[in-house]
């Protein structure tokens, strides 16, 4: 948990240059990698693993920055869709480039150590049924 805290603090500093928190960055990435660039708010909270109120707060702040737009969900009369804007994609891509340049806070590890860490953490995730596995591959 302490390593997570240290990494999140570093990530907040990196993406902060772009006017983001790491939580807002994660929401932009989530929307950018969805098939259509938009998701129902219920899915945003579910996939970010945060309370619906937190998801709403994150999206409202991104909307105020012009990085996300919200509109009624045509498939659910009571629901709302969050959509990444072109500005949101630009900011997300710039923040991602900075995170990559910083080695995602793990640049002190060798390639073999990265592989070991990934394998160990993957084992925990599989045991907790965080994603489905089939014939050596995984679906996240």
C-alpha positions in Angstrom: 0.0 0.0 0.0 2.9 2.4 0.8 4.3 1.8 -2.7 0.9 2.6 -4.2 0.8 5.8 -2.2 4.3 6.8 -3.3 3.5 6.1 -7.0 0.2 7.9 -6.9 1.8 11.0 -5.4 4.4 11.0 -8.1 1.8 10.4 -10.8 -0.3 13.3 -9.4 2.7 15.6 -9.8 3.4 14.5 -13.3 -0.2 14.9 -14.6 -0.6 18.0 -12.5 1.4 19.9 -15.0 -1.5 19.3 -17.4 -4.1 20.5 -14.9 -5.1 17.0 -13.9 -5.1 14.7 -10.9 -4.3 11.1 -11.5 -7.9 10.1 -10.9 -9.0 12.5 -13.7 -6.2 11.3 -16.0 -7.5 7.7 -15.4 -11.0 8.8 -16.4 -9.7 10.4 -19.6 -7.8 7.2 -20.5 -10.9 5.1 -19.8 -13.0 7.2 -22.1 -10.2 7.4 -24.8 -9.9 3.7 -24.9 -13.6 2.9 -25.0 -14.8 2.0 -28.4 -16.7 5.2 -29.1 -14.9 7.6 -26.7 -17.9 7.7 -24.4 -19.4 5.6 -21.6 -22.4 5.8 -19.4 -21.6 7.4 -16.0 -22.4 4.1 -14.2 -19.7 2.3 -16.2 -17.2 5.1 -15.5 -17.6 4.6 -11.8 -17.6 0.8 -12.1 -14.5 0.6 -14.2 -12.6 3.2 -12.1 -13.7 1.3 -9.1 -15.0 4.4 -7.3 -18.3 5.4 -5.7 -20.8 6.9 -8.2 -20.5 10.3 -6.4 -16.8 10.3 -6.9 -17.2 9.4 -10.6 -19.6 12.3 -11.0 -17.2 14.7 -9.3 -14.3 13.6 -11.5 -16.4 14.0 -14.7 -17.8 17.3 -13.6 -14.3 18.7 -13.1 -13.2 17.4 -16.4 -16.2 18.9 -18.1 -15.5 22.3 -16.4 -12.0 22.0 -18.0 -13.5 21.3 -21.4 -11.9 17.8 -21.5 -15.2 15.8 -21.3 -18.7 16.5 -22.4 -21.9 15.0 -20.8 -25.1 14.4 -22.6 -28.3 12.3 -21.9 -27.9 8.6 -22.7 -30.3 7.8 -25.6 -30.5 4.2 -24.4 -31.3 5.1 -20.8 -33.7 8.0 -20.2 -32.3 8.6 -16.7 -28.6 8.1 -17.5 -25.8 10.3 -18.7 -23.0 9.6 -21.1 -19.5 11.0 -20.6 -17.5 11.7 -23.8 -13.9 12.7 -24.2 -13.4 15.9 -26.2 -10.6 16.5 -28.7 -8.9 18.7 -26.0 -9.3 15.9 -23.6 -7.5 13.5 -25.9 -4.7 16.0 -26.4 -4.2 16.5 -22.7 -4.4 12.8 -22.0 -1.8 12.0 -24.7 0.6 14.7 -23.3 0.2 13.4 -19.8 0.7 9.8 -21.0 3.9 10.9 -22.7 5.2 12.4 -19.5 4.3 9.3 -17.5 6.1 7.1 -20.0 9.1 9.4 -19.9 9.1 9.0 -16.1 9.1 5.3 -16.4 5.7 5.2 -14.5 7.8 5.5 -11.4 9.4 2.1 -11.9 12.5 3.1 -13.8 14.7 1.8 -10.9 13.7 -1.8 -11.8 15.4 -3.8 -14.5 13.5 -5.4 -17.3 13.7 -8.8 -15.5 12.4 -7.2 -12.3 9.5 -5.6 -14.2 8.6 -9.1 -15.6 8.8 -10.6 -12.1 6.7 -7.9 -10.5 4.1 -8.2 -13.3 3.9 -12.0 -12.9 3.5 -11.8 -9.2 0.8 -9.1 -9.3 -1.0 -10.9 -12.1 -1.1 -14.0 -10.0 -2.9 -12.0 -7.2 -5.3 -10.5 -9.7 -6.2 -13.9 -11.2 -6.8 -15.4 -7.8 -9.1 -12.5 -7.0 -10.9 -13.0 -10.4 -10.1 -9.5 -11.5 -10.1 -10.6 -15.1 -10.8 -13.8 -17.1 -8.1 -16.0 -18.3 -8.1 -18.4 -21.2 -5.3 -20.6 -22.6 -2.4 -18.5 -21.4 -3.9 -15.2 -22.5 -6.0 -12.8 -20.5 -8.8 -10.5 -21.0 -8.8 -7.4 -18.8 
